[in-house]
Amino acid sequence: MTPDDIRAFVNRDWDAVAASKTAYWAERFRRDGWQPAWQASEALRAEMRRVRPDYPNERERALDFAAHLVLRDRLDRAADAFSRR
């Protein structure tokens, strides 16, 4: 890896990268269902556990649970908005 390679990586169009990833996973989901996303997330979790056997710790679990509660509230509000139409 050269300094130019590092600069090219740092200066890449990150919005385009994010859009490309979103398009990729949307197509995979349409074509193959939820299993590939599940397998990818499980592989990431396994790698994290290999690097950090205590993962997730209690603080991380609490933060994750709080994020799930926020998501559930948003989904509930969206469901209510659509059911009133």
Protein Blocks (a to p, Z undefined) as FASTA:
>chain_A
ZZklmmmmmmpcfklmmmmmmmmmmmmmmmnommlmmmmmmmmmmmmmmmmmmbccfklm
mmmmmmmmmmmmmmmmmmmmmmmZZ
